[in-house]
């Protein structure tokens, strides 16, 4: 993890914000998996354990894919402003980067259903761990939404077709709605900690 954090701190864009978003979602799925595993008497929590393991694996794959696209995006942005291919390459790379972070965000949205299940059925003795997992989930959802918005803005600025961006713009709203739900779950758990 030390080497990855060192790489994240470097000015090369890979890993970058998309990968960091994925790590937040991975932490959320792992910690929620722990809460589910500490709740063996609940069939709903047991089912969550299996889903969360799949989501965690999906996040890791999505982070790897995002890193490849980040390198391509950075290379397009590094082209000289007068380069004849710059606008097209930046636009395409921005759309691809937006799609990548939307994929990460979609995994985050799937995690919300397990957060709901564990809020209702999870072991109450480790509710604080569930709250920490949900804080990581909320941060991951916000990171995905913010990165997606930034990538869409760059794509628009460089001539991307509005119809190409429409479904990705809808994803932004879905991410913020999911984050709002997670925030409400956190508040409910937090209220029981005092």
N, C-alpha and C positions, 0 to 999 in steps of 0.2 A: 504494500500500500504506500510505503514511503516513496518508492520510485515513481509511482503513478501521480502522487501529489506533487512531487518535484516537476514532473512533466506538465502537469496542469498549470503550474505557476509560470511556465515558459511562454514567450510570445510567439508560439507557432500554430495555435488554433486547434491542435489535435494532440491530446484531448482538449476539449473546450467546454462550452456551456451545455451542449447537448449531452456529452458524456457525463458531465457532473450531474445533470438532471437524471440520467440513467442510474448513476450511483445512488442518488437519493431514493429513487424508486426501488432499487435493489435492497437497500437498507430497510426500507419500509416492508417489502415482502418477506425478507428474512426475519425481521423482528416480529412481524405478525405471524409468521410460521412458528416461531418459538412460543408465542402466546397460544396458538392453536394446539401445539404439541403438549403444552401444560394443561390442556383442557380435554383429557382423553374420554371423559364421560359424556361428551356432547357429540352426537353424530354430525351436527352442522359444523362444529369446529374441526372435526376429523376430515370432513370433506374439504374444508378450507385448506388444511395442511397440504393436500395433494395439489390443489389449484395453485397455491402460493409457490410451491416448488417449481411448477411449470412456468409461472409468471416470472419468477426469479431467473430461470434459464433463458426465457425470452428477452428479458431486459439485458442480460449479458450479451446475447447475440445482437440486439439492437444497438448497444453501445459500440460494439466492434464495427458494425456497418456504418454508424454515424461517424466514426473516426476516419474512415476511408473518404466519405463525402466531405468531411471538414477539410481534408487536405486539398481535394479538388476545388472546393469553394475558395479556400485561401489562395490557391494558384490563380484562379480567375480574377480575384480581387487585386492580386499583385500585378496584373498586366498593366502596362502603361495606359494612361487615360486616352491617348490617341490611337491605341491599337484597334485595327478594324474589326476584330472579333470580340473585343472586350465586353460590350453590352450584351451580346448574345450568350457568351460563355458565363458571365456573371448571372444573368437572368436564369439560365438553365441550372447552374449550380445552386442558386438560391432556392429555386423550386424544389430541387432534389433534397437540399438541406431541410427545407420546410417539411417535406414528406417524411424525412427521417425522424425529425423531432415529433411530428404528429404520430408516428408509429410508437415512439416512446410514450407519448402522452396517452395513446390508446391503451397501453398496458397499465398505465396509472389509473385510468378510468375503470378498468377491470378490477383493480385492487380495491376500489371503493366498495364493491359488493361484499368482499371478504371483511373489510373494516366494519361494515354494518353487522355482519354475522357475528364477529368477535365482540363488538360492543354489546350485543344482546346476549351472547352465550359464553364469552371468554372467562377464564379463571379470574375472579375478582381480586385475588391476591397479587396479581401482576398487571393490574389495570394501568399502572404508571408506564409499564413497558408498551402497552398498547397505545397509550397516549403519545409516547415518544415515536412509535412507528407511524402514527397518524400525522404527527408534525413533519416527519420526513416525507410522507406521502403528499401532504399539502405543499411542501416546498418543491417537490418534484413536479407536481401539477402546475404550480406557478411558473417554475423554470421552463417547462414545456410550452406553456402559453406565451410567455415573454419571448422565448427564442423563436417560436413560430411567428409571432407578430413581427419581430425584427427581420426574419428571413423574407416574409411576405412584403414588407416595406422595400427591402432591397430589390426583390424581384420586380415589384411594380415600377420602381425608379428606373430599372434597366429594361423596361419594355415588355414584361411578361403579360400575356393575355389574361384579361379579367376572368374569363370562363375557366382557365386553368387553375386559378387561385380560389375560386368560389368554395369548393368543398373544404379546402384548408382553412379558409376564414370561418367556416362553420365549426371546425374543430376547436378554434380558439374559444368560442362561446361554450362548447361542451366542457372544455378543460376548466374554465372558470366556474361553471355550475358544479362540477365534481369537487373542486376545491372548496366551494361554499358548503357543500354537504359534509365534507370531512371536517371543516372548521366547526360546524355544529356538533358533530360527534365528539370532537375534542373538548368542546365546552361542557358537554354532558358528563364526560368522564372526569374532567377536571373539577367539576362541581362536587363530585363525590370524594375527592381526595382530602378535603378539609374536615 
